[in-house]
Structure formats: structure tokens, C-alpha cells
Amino acid sequence: MGCSASVKFADLKRDSLPEPEAPLPPDPRLPLDPWQKFYLEKSWKTVARNIDKAGMIMFVKLLHDYPEVQQKWPQLRHLTDDEKMERPFLEAVRACLEDRFTYKYEEIYSKFIIFIIETVVIGFDPH
């Protein structure tokens, strides 16, 4: 049993809240299932808090693993080899997530970075 005040509060709460908006449909180009997208969003918070560290690790690893990129620095935006960007990106995410970085996250972030690179390459395509 409740008191009359709790009944009035429940009525007020129900009447004053608008209906939530329907979620946007997922981007069909994104190669992640709903659970993978959930884990990506959940873990990205950790990566975003360490974005400086992640960026530095990725950039240093890219230049270390692929010295030819140093010579192409002015044309870095034309780098289209997914593997050259994927491995340093995964290492940066691994450094941020530390012991939480599992095979599941490696698979998700691998798909994610390839999607991002392909989208950027399409954006730079002058045709």
C-alpha cells in the first residue's frame, strides 16, 4: 500500500515524461553485429580517455614498422594499405585496454579500423 503522495508522484512522473525517440537505424556499412557494436562503444570510453597515449603509440608503431611511411609523410593521407594502419591501431587499443584486451576486442577493433580506413579512402577519392 502506498500513501496518497506516492500515487500523486507516480501520476506526475508518468504524465510529464515525453516518449523517448526511436534509436537511429544502424549504419549498414558497419561490419559489426549489435553485440560487437555494444562492446566497441563500451571499451571506446577507455581508449578516448587515453587518446593522447593511443595516438602516440599508434604513430610511433606505424613509423617503426613501416619506415617507408616516413618518406611519404606529406602523402600520408593517401596511405591505403589497411594492414599498415590496422596493426599500430590495435597495439594502441591494447595499451589502453591493458588486460581487458581480449581476442573479442581484437576482432571488433580490427573490423572497426578497416571500416574507418575504407571510409576515409572513399572520402579522399577525387572521382
C-alpha positions in Angstrom: 0.0 0.0 0.0 1.2 3.4 -0.7 0.3 6.8 0.6 -1.5 9.4 -1.5 1.7 11.4 -2.0 3.4 8.4 -3.8 0.4 8.0 -6.0 0.4 11.7 -7.0 4.1 11.5 -7.7 3.7 8.4 -9.9 0.9 10.2 -11.8 3.1 13.4 -12.2 6.1 11.3 -13.3 4.1 9.4 -15.9 2.3 12.5 -17.3 5.4 14.7 -17.6 7.8 12.4 -19.4 7.8 12.5 -23.2 8.1 9.4 -25.2 11.7 8.5 -26.0 12.8 8.9 -29.6 13.3 5.8 -31.6 17.0 4.9 -32.0 18.6 5.6 -35.3 18.9 2.5 -37.5 22.5 1.1 -37.6 24.7 2.0 -40.5 24.5 -0.9 -42.9 28.2 -0.4 -43.9 29.4 -1.1 -40.3 30.6 -4.7 -40.3 29.7 -5.3 -36.6 26.8 -7.1 -35.1 24.8 -5.4 -32.3 26.9 -7.0 -29.5 30.2 -6.1 -31.2 28.9 -2.5 -31.5 28.0 -2.5 -27.8 31.4 -3.7 -26.8 33.1 -1.2 -29.1 31.1 1.7 -27.5 31.8 0.4 -24.0 35.5 0.0 -24.5 36.0 3.1 -26.5 35.5 5.2 -23.4 38.7 3.9 -22.1 40.5 4.5 -25.4 39.1 8.0 -25.5 40.3 8.8 -22.0 43.8 7.8 -23.2 43.6 9.2 -26.7 47.0 11.0 -26.5 48.7 7.8 -25.4 46.9 5.8 -28.0 47.7 8.2 -30.8 51.4 8.4 -29.8 51.7 4.6 -29.6 49.9 4.1 -33.0 52.0 6.8 -34.7 55.4 5.6 -33.3 54.5 1.9 -34.2 53.4 2.9 -37.7 56.7 4.7 -38.3 58.8 2.0 -36.7 57.1 -0.9 -38.5 57.0 0.9 -41.9 60.0 3.2 -42.3 58.9 3.9 -45.9 56.0 5.9 -44.4 58.5 8.4 -43.0 59.4 9.2 -46.6 55.8 9.5 -47.6 54.9 11.8 -44.7 53.4 14.6 -46.9 51.3 12.0 -48.7 50.3 10.0 -45.6 46.6 10.7 -46.3 47.0 8.5 -49.4 48.1 5.5 -47.4 45.6 2.8 -48.3 47.2 -0.3 -47.1 44.8 -1.4 -44.3 47.4 -3.7 -42.6 49.8 -0.8 -42.1 47.3 1.1 -40.1 45.5 -1.8 -38.5 48.4 -3.3 -36.5 49.5 0.0 -34.9 45.9 0.9 -34.1 45.4 -2.5 -32.4 48.6 -2.0 -30.4 47.4 1.4 -29.3 44.0 0.0 -28.2 45.8 -2.9 -26.5 47.9 -0.4 -24.5 44.8 1.5 -23.4 42.6 -1.5 -22.5 45.5 -3.4 -21.0 44.4 -6.8 -19.5 40.8 -6.2 -20.8 42.1 -6.5 -24.4 41.0 -10.0 -25.5 40.5 -11.8 -28.8 36.9 -10.5 -28.8 38.2 -6.9 -28.7 40.9 -7.5 -31.2 38.3 -8.9 -33.7 35.9 -5.9 -33.1 38.6 -3.2 -33.3 40.2 -4.9 -36.4 36.8 -4.7 -38.2 36.3 -1.2 -36.9 39.7 0.2 -38.2 39.3 -1.4 -41.6 35.8 0.2 -41.8 37.2 3.6 -40.9 40.2 3.3 -43.3 37.9 2.3 -46.2 35.5 5.2 -45.4 38.4 7.7 -45.3 39.8 6.4 -48.6 36.4 6.7 -50.2 36.2 10.3 -48.8 39.6 11.2 -50.4 38.7 9.7 -53.7 38.5 12.6 -56.2 36.1 10.7 -58.5 
